[in-house]
Amino acid sequence: MDHVIGVIGLGYVGLPLAVEFGRVFDTIGVDINTDRITELRQGTDRTKETNTEEIREASHLVFTSDIEKIRPCNTYIITVPTPIDKYKRPDISALLKASDMVGSVLSKGDIVIFESTVYPGCTEEDCVPVMEKASGLRFNQGFFAGYSPERINPGDKKHRLKNIKKITSGSTPDTAEIVDRLYNTIIAAGTHPAPSIKVAEAAKVIENTQRDINIAFINELSMIFARMGIRTKDVLDAAQTKWNFLPFEPGLVGGHCIGVDPYYLTHKAEETGYLPQMILAGRRINDGMGRYVATSLIKMLIRKKHRISDARILVMGLTFKENCPDIRNTRVMDVVEQLRDFSCSIDVFEPEADPDEVKQVYNIDIITRADSLKKGYEGIIMCVAHDAFRDIDIETLRARNSVVYDVKNILKDADAWL
């Protein structure tokens, strides 16, 4: 099969994929954000997952916001976001919209591959009927489907698309083989063909659910050890001298994967009549860590006789992880909102994120430069371990008798650590 590829959704997942395929196949990258398309045509990627040189090296890649322009494609890859709503329920509205858009341009024999995180069964039970209706074609007769879950780790310059093993699957044995051969053309680490689309979907959600549960365990330990006056990092350093101790650390669990995927799995589990216990318990712990951190800082300020109302607090970092501009589902906002409830005066120092995006999404004006920081903060919380923070002299920012709380355990002179 001579592939002509259309990649729908050019975010953290879709753009690196389009760039790699665009080195080998005629590829069209589609995104409904016209500003994003303009930037990409100029070789600029605001997510920092690719650079200008890599985009230009993809000589067979073009960008468009017009879905009609991908009609000549015969292989479509959907990589749109699948977040959760305010009630912690899966929100697949963008996925269904993309399915409808692709369905409107499908031709007989085309293959549609999904990479977005979903619950087991979503591709065939939710997306396929939308494409059948939009295309007028029958599934596994007129068109076919595959699922190859994304494994992008935003901000990670070591584990990139080409050197992360890829799970592949297809709706028929022949389709599964075609999908697997396709990804093997760009994935140096190779592939793992799953026996079905449902298996591939399930593998994706349990990868991050497993991490979520393990981090929740360490977060619970950190709250226990804090009551005992023990630094959690010291305990973990000692425990990790045993060969089979798992190296997890406490922290704020946000982002588009670990903080979201477990809810996709529990949603489907509840549909089957099973109420998950361990998974939801881990979610409750991790979702509460931001409030715990903020409240812990307030208690320390009270013990040092500070006035809490209008106390000047510096929150260092807002993105969901270090050295990455991604602010989706960042749990640092839980810290900020809890401090607001105490009527504190808050500055947020965030050098990696786009200030306009932060303002639009969270209605916060961030400080992006160290030389713009004020002096005399009563409280400082290190929430994200950006490399840019490591050269900052925290002592010059502190007020007399202040409190420094280090969530990431990177400061030697903090007053408290998570």
Summary of the structure (lengths in Angstrom):
residues: 418
radius of gyration: 23.2
end to end distance: 53.5
largest distance: 73.0
contacts: 1421
relative contact order: 0.09
helix: 41%
strand: 16%
